[in-house]
Amino acid sequence: MNLNVNEIFYSLQGEGGRSGQPSIFIRLAKCNLTCSFCDTDFERGVKMTTDEVLREIEPYRCKWIIWTGGEPTLQLNDAIVSLFKGKGYLQAIETNGTRRVPRGIDYITCSPKQHFEKVRELIPEVDELRFPIQKGDPVPDATILPKAKHYFLSPIFDNQQIIPENINYCVSLVKENPMWALSLQIHKLIGIR
């Protein structure tokens, strides 16, 4: 089994419900969306076998993998998830919600960017919904989204640059809509990957 891998690195989860936890990030290349605020170069990748990926992550003491991208569901499937689970790894995924998530994923973060009403059909339940928000964006309609344990609004940064008006706007939205919580990209604030 092969994967088109953009990068692999070990760091702390910088946002959402697992914020601050050590994680092995496996960023898969390619995405089926082109979001104007995306801060990831996911076009380039290197073909790696799953054995090569396992060898690369073996030195890390952590057993949490975050499959991210681009859009990881373009490549990730039940067999790959099962293989890594068999090696003792817990697996999280960060998806845009346009495709089904493979079975066996331990933590699902869904960050829908379009066609919100179709996301629930594909992924009925998630651990967290995380929405990138800039000033003027509406609060997402949770009644048409997957059921979630955590609901996050995440102010859009300009790459590594904080945009105070987006943060202030998200803070006011959360205060007006208390089912949502604020999720800052802490990794950008403290300067880690």
Secondary structure, 3 states (H helix, E strand, C coil): CEEEEEEEEEEECCCHHHCCCEEEEEEECCCCCCCCCCCCCCCCCEEEEHHHHHHHHCCCCCCEEEEECCCHHHCCCHHHHHHHHHCCCEEEEEECCCCCCCCCCCEEEECCCCCHHHHHHHCCEEEEEEEEECCCCCCCCHHHCCEEEEEEEEECCECCECCHHHHHHHHHHHHHCCCCEECCCHHHHHCCC
